[in-house]
Amino acid sequence: MQIKRLPKVIGIGVKKCGTDGVIRFLGHHPLIKIPWQVQSEVNFFGSRNVIRGRNAYRAYFPPTNRMELGMEKTPTYFNHPDLSLPLSIKNMVPMAKLLLIVCDPTMRSFSDYVHEKTRDDLFNRRLMAKYDTFEDYVKDQLPKARRLLKHIKNNRTSFKNDLITQSVLGQLLFKDPAAALIGTGLYIYHIQRWKKVYNESNLLIIDGENFRENTGHVIEQIQDFIGIPKLLWKEDFVKNPDTGFYCYRKLTEKYLNQSYVENEDELRASLKCLPKGKGRTRNGAKHASPETLEMLRQFYKPYNEAFYDEIGRKYNWI
């Protein structure tokens, strides 16, 4: 019997780290159901909708049977200014498992800039209007971020349980969306609130850089974490010869047949890829100056190191 149920998997972020790729590829699993009618971003927690309760949240999801599960992802959950948001999710959906995709904050900020500039052009928005280039943005916003962090830390030497910085940073990102391009990448100030409520059994942290390079392996890992039959295999993910990014194609006996010879046109026709707008900064279509990127890497370095200590693993971002 199919009925509307609360989701069993929630992607909490991070914006421009591969959240859309993860949920789109997992959507090929026959047991995972996604609310495509809202492009999978529900934005329920942290909004006024929360007071409407479980039934209002449940309404977003397609009917499922007992074997199937609903899933959504809303990248703004991770760095939302409401520090109690993790507890709100836990109270409403206590059995849900969370996916957090993080990535190099330097490249994440550049990708976010390109994304927002595109949205300005498409929807006549003004968020990035005064910044003609990413270099202009960093030149203006990075000193502001440095001054803010220096001011509110008050000579603190530890990032641990720094609720003042977490709160001020969260409010800043809410009030000044332009600041979010840099502030979102200060993962150490966002992760602590989640780790107070969730542990490794119900929060999977994924390196978005690894997801891009080893897509199929990460998708297998996620299925194991969720606890569903592994029906999407790493062999099902094939690189698009045009973009170099992985796409999905179910492995069949045809492709296992050694006598089968596939030309590039057949390969392209068989692939289910992410939209063309994805990966604009990772495929070299958009560039930032090496000096600007290095400036950001040096800024993020101590925050990355603190984040690595917090989660107990290191990534190749510094």
N, C-alpha and C positions, 0 to 999 in steps of 0.2 A: 504494500500500500504506500503510495506516494503522498506525502504531506509536506507542508513548509516547516522547516526545522532551523534551529540556530546553527551557525557555521561551526565546523570543527577545526578549521584552519584560518588564521588571520595573518596577512602580511602587514607588518607595522612600519615598513620603510626599508631603506632610505631612498628618497627621491633621487632619480638619475643614477641609481646603482644597479639597475637590472630588475626592479620589481615587476615591471610589465612583462619582461621576457620570462621570468619565472612562472607567473600565473598563466600566461598564454600557453607555454609549453605544458604545464601541468594540466591545462584544460583539455589536452588530448587524451588524458586518462579517462576511461569510461566511468569511473566511480567519482570523479570530481566534477562538481557542478558550480558554475560561476555566474553571478548576476550580471550578465552582459548588458542588460538594459540600462545599467548605470555605468557601463565601461569598467566594471569591477571595482570602482572606487566609491565606497558607500559614504565615507565621511560621517559616520554615525556618532562615534564617541568624540567628546569634546565639543559637541554641538547641542543645540536645544532639544534635539530629537531624543536625547537620552532619557529625559523625564517621561517620555511616552512608554518606556519600558520594553520588555522582551518582545512583545507582540509586534511593536513597530519595527524592531530590528529584524525579526524573523520574516517580516513581509518583503524584505528586499530579495530574498533568496528563492530560487526555483524549487519546486517540490522534489523531494528525494525519498528513496526507500531506506530501509535500515542499513543497507550495505553502502549506499552512496553518502557523500558528504559535501556540504557547502563550503565555499571558500571565498574570501574577499581580500583585497589589499588596499590600504589607504596609507600612502607614504608619509603623510603628515602626522600620523599617530605618534611616531617615534620621538619627534622633537616638539610636540604640542606644548603650549605654555601651561596647560593644566597638569600640574605635577601628580595629581591623583588619577590621571587617565589609566595607567596600568591596573590600578585597583578596580576602577570602574569596569574594565573589560573582564577582569577575573571574577568579579561579583556577578556579572550578567551572563557570562559564558565560561563557567568554571573549568570545563573540560577541554576548552579550545587549546590548540597548540599554535604557537606564534613563529613566524619566519621573519628574521631581520637580515636584510642584505645590505652590507656596508661596502664601501669601496674607497679608493684613494681620494681623500677629501680635496686635494688640489685639482685633479681631473674632474671630480664631481662638481666643483664650483664652476669650472669652465663649461662643462656640459649644461649646467643649470642656466648659466648666462645665455648660451646659444638658444636653449629652449625658450627662455623668457623673451628674448629678442624676436624669436619667430612668432610667439604669441602676440607680441606687440604689433607686429606687421599684419598678422591674420585678423586680429580682433580690435585693432586700433586702440590698444592699451597704451599706457604711458609709463609703466613701471621702469623700463630701462631706457626711456627716451633720451635722457641726457648723456648716456654713455654710448659713444659711437663704436668703441672697441672694448674688449675685455681688459686691455691695459688701462683704459680710462676708468673702468669700474674699480679695478684693484687699487689704482692710485688714489681714488677717493675713499673707498670703503675700508681698506686694510688698516690705515692709521686710526680710523674710528674704532675698529674692532680692538686694536691694541690698547687704545686709551681706555676703552670701556672695561676690558678685562683687568688691566692694571689698577683701575680705580676701585672696582668692586672686590678684588681679591684681598685688599687690605693686608698685604704681606703674608698671606697664607702660603705655606709651602707644600700643602697636600691638596690634591684634587678630590680626595675622599669626602663624601657627605657634605660637599660645599653647596648647601641648599640655597644660599643667597645668590651665588652665581647662576645656579640652575634656574632660579625663579626670574632673575633680571634678564638673563639671556632669552628665556622663553617668552617673556613679555615683549622684548625687543623684536624678536622674530615675528611675533604676532602683529605688532604695530608698524614695523618697517620691513615689508617683504623683501626689499632690496638687500637688507642686511642678512637675510636668510641664506643667500648664496655662499657666504663665508661661515655664518654661525651654525648652519646645519652640520657642517663637517667637524664641529667640536664634539665628537661622539662621547668623550669621557663625561661630559656634563649631562648627556641625555640617557646614557645606558644605566646609570646607577639606580634611577627610579624603577627601571624595569627589573633589574636584578634583585630588588627587594621583594618582588612579587613572584618572579618566575625564575626557574633554574634550568639546567641542561635537559631535563626531561620534558619540558614544555616550551622552551625557547631555543630555536636553532639559529645560530649566527653564521652567516654565509659571507665569504669574501667575494664581492661582485667581480673583482678582477679574475679570480679563479673560475667563476661561473662563465665568464666570457670565453676563457681559454679551454675549459673542460666542462662544457655545458651538460653533456650526457651523464658524466660522472656525478655532477652536483644534483641533477634531477633524480638519479638513482638514490643518492643520499637522502634527499627530501622524502621520497616514498618510504624509505626505511624509518625515518623519523616520525612520519605521520602514522605509520603502521598499517599501510594498505598493500595489497598485492603489487609486486613490482612488475608493471606491464609496460613501462617506458624504460628502454635500455639505452646505454651509451651508444650502442651500435645504430640506434634509431636517429642519431643526430649527425648530420652531414654538413660540411662547410659549403656555403654558397660560393661558387667560383668567381662571382662578380664582387662580392662584398668581403669575403673572408670570414663572415660570421656564420655560426651554426644555425641550421634550420632543422625542422623535424621531418622525418620520412620513415614510416614504419618499415622495419626490416622484414622482408618476405623471402620466400624460397627463390624467387626470381633473382634477387640481388646476391643470394648465396651461391647461385649456380655459376661455377667457374667459367662456363662457356658463354655466359651473358656478357655482352660488351655494350656499355652505355656511353652514348655521346653526350656532350655538354648540354645540348638542347633538351634531351630527355631528362637529364639530371635537374635542370632548372624547372622543368614542368612538374617534376615529382615532389619538389620541396615545398614545405609550408613554413614560410619565413616571417619574421617580424616586419611591421610596417617600414616603409622606406625611410621614414623620418628618424628611425632609431639608429644610434651609433654615429651621429654626424661628427662628433669630436674624436671618436675612437678609430674611425676609418680614414682619418686624414683629410676629410672634406673641409673641416674648419681647423684653423690653427691659432695658437696663442704664442706670444714671444717666449723663448726659453728663459729670459731674464725674469719675466713676470711669474712664470710657473715655478722657477727656483725660489723666488721671494715667498711665494705661498707655501712651498715645501718647508722652508725654514721656519715660517710662522707656525705651521701645523705640527712640526716635529715633536715638541714636548707633549702636546696633547695626544698625538698618536701613541707615543711611548706609554703615557698614562693609561690610555685605552687598552693597549696590549697587556699591561699588567693587570688591569681590571678583568679582562676576559680570559687571561691565561694562555694566550697564543699570539704569535707575531705574524704580520703580513709584510709584503715587500713594498711598503709605501714610503719608507725612509731609507 
